[in-house]
């Protein structure tokens, strides 16, 4: 371990969607910076794989929850508090799904499913975590919600996803205004095209077209999103709340 000062020593961070992609990278970077991690995923075995990959793996724990279900969120947070004997003071909402289709072909269930996980899930986790922080009188709480550049600019075949991620931006800005009085900062990150299991579904010819549109001429890595998360959760960003940071390689459609 480097002798440099770690950003998050002793902090407890809850990360949803921690079983893969951006969520797993966030867990890795936060653990590197000294945090204990409650890794939350719909698939507990995936969350356990993440825990096993982290430094000092015995300091972390895996939990299963459907973030779109309030009862499961409440139960999961109780389990986290029981395991760690404290409330999380940091949270990253990285759980998300896509069910892409053109608007004229998109069925109602695919719309509802994406809204429920991406937007309602963000609401339920933010509400539960901020209530716990307020109850515990946390003095430096921080939440990061993962949105998407698609939530700002839209994208063909992703009306449901774009709507959900645009909602996350508006939700984040509103929550930040409400929670500042309780010393809880709330920010959003808008990733561009990042190499994750979600973007693996994009056809190669489409991916080549997208890369040509990105000023940096490449897709991003989950770790590049995770590093921004670590900054936004740390004291180095103590005067930043209610913002939406684009991490896109310059892509702005």
N, C-alpha and C positions, 0 to 999 in steps of 0.2 A: 504494500500500500504506500502511495506517495505521501510525503510529509506535508504536502500542501493542505491548507484548511479546507475541510469538506463543507459543502453548502448546507447539508441537511442532517447533520449529526444529531442522533437521538430523536428525530421526528418520526411519527407514524403516518404513513401515506397509504391511502386506499386507492387502488387503480382498477377501474372496470375495463373489461375487454383485455385483461392482462394475460390471457392465454396465448395470444399470437400477435403478429404485426406490430403496429405502433404501440399498443398496450404493453406487449412484452418488452419492447425496447425501452419504454418509459420505466418499467420496473427495474430493468438492468441499470439504467443511468441513475435513478434515484437511490438504489441500493449502493451503487458506487460512491454516491455522495453522502453516505452514512445513514440513510433512512431505513427504518423497518417497514416492510411492505405487506399490506393485506392485498393479495392478488385475487381479484374477483373475475369470474368468467362463468358463462352459462354452462360450459363444459369443465367440470372440476379437474378432470385428468389433465387437461391442457394447462390449467392454472397450476397444478402440481408440478408439471414439467418446467414451467417458468420458475417456480420456487427452487427447484433442484439446480437450475442454471445460475442462480444468484450467488454472489459472494456471501459467506456466512449464512448459508441457507437455513440454518436452524433459527435465525432471527426473524424469519418471514413465515407466512402461512397462506394457504390456498382456501378459497371459499367459493361456493357455487351460488349463483342467483340469476334470475331473469330480471334485468333492470326495469322491465316494463310492468312488473308486478309489485305493487306496493307492499303486499304481505311478505314477499320474498326479500325485498330490500330491507324492511324492518327487521326480519329475522336474521338476515346476514349481518347487519350492523350490530345487533345484539351479540352475535357470535364473535365478531371482531373485538368488541369491547370486553367480552369475557376472556378471550384469548390473551389480549395484550394488556388488560387491566387499565385501559385508558381509551379515550376517544381519538379517532384520527384527527390530526390538525391540518392535514394536506389531503387533497383528492384530485384525481385526474379521471375524467369521464371519456374513456376511449372506446367503449362498447358501441358498435355500430354495424348495420347491415345494409346491403343493397338488394333491390329486386327491380332491376332495370327493365324498362320497356318504353316504347313510344306512347305518347299520351293517348292516342286513339285506340291503343291496344291494352293499356294498363288496366288491370282489374282492381276492384275496390279493396280486396283483401291484401294485395301487394302494396297498395297505398297505405292502408291502415298499419300493416306490419312494420313498415319502415318508419312511419311517424311514431309508432308506439315505442320502438327500441331507441331510435336516434333522438327524438325530442321528448317524449314522455319519460323515457328512462333518464335523460339528463335532468329533467325536473325532479323526479323522485329521489335521485341520488343527491342532488344539490339541497333539496329540502331536508332530507334525513340527516345529512352530514352537517349542515349549518345549524339545525336544531340541536344536534349533539354538541357542536362547538360552543353554541350560545349557552347551553345548560352547564357546560364545563368551564365557562368563562375563559375560553381560549383567547389569548391576546394577539396572536399572529396567524390566524387561519388563512389558508389560500386554496382556491379551487381553480382548476383549469379544465375547460370544456373543449373537446375536440370537435370543431366544425369542419368546414371545407371551403375551398375557393369556389366550388360549385354552388355553395349557399349564397355567395355574393353575385356570381356572374351567370349561373344557370349552366345547363349542359344538355345536349340532345339525348333523349332517352332516359333522363333522370329527373323528371318532374317531381316524383315523390321524394327522392333523395335530396334534391335541391331545396324543396320546401322544408324538409326536416332540418337541414343544416342552416338554412336562413333563420329558421325559428330558434336554433341554438344561439345564433348571434344576438338576436333581439332579447332572448331570455337572459343571456349573460350580462348584457348591458343594464337590463332592469334589475337583475339580482344584485349586481355590483352596487347600484344606488341604494338598495334596501339594506344590504348586509354590511356596508362600510361602518355603520354606527356600532356594529358588534365586532369590529376589528377583523373582518373576514374579507379578503380580496377575491374577486372573481374575474377571470380573464378567459378569452377564447383564442385558440390557434386555428388558422385556416390552412391546412396542408394543401399542396398542389397534388401532382401525381407522384405518389410514393410507392416504392416497391414493397407491396404487402400481398397477402393472399387475396385481398379484395380486388386489387388491380391485376392480379394474375389472370383474371377472367377476360381482360381486354385483348381483343385480337391483335396479333403482331403488327399487321399493316396499320391499324388504328394507333397503336403505341408509337410507331415510327412517325406518323403524322403529328402526334402530340409532342414528341421530343423535338421535332423541327420548330414547333411554336414556342418552346421554352428558351428564353435567352441563354441560360446556362447549358442548353443542349443535352440535358440528361434528366432522368427522373431522380427523385430524392430518396433518401434512406430513412427508415423508421428512426434511426439514431439521431438524425438531424432534427426531427420533430421532438424527440425526447430531450435533447439538450436545451431546447427552448422551454419545454415544460419545467425542467430543473431550475432554470433562471426565474421563471414566473412564480415558482413556489418558494423561492429563496428570498432572503432579506435583501439581496441585490436589486430586487424589483419592488421594494417596499412602498414606492409611491406610484405604482402602476395598478390600476383597477378599472374594469369596464372597457377594456380595449380588446380588439380583435387583430392579432398579428398574423400576417400572411407569410407562410414559409413555402414558397412555390418555385424558387429558382427564377423568379421574374415573370412567370406565366400569369397573364391577366386576360386570357381569351381575347 
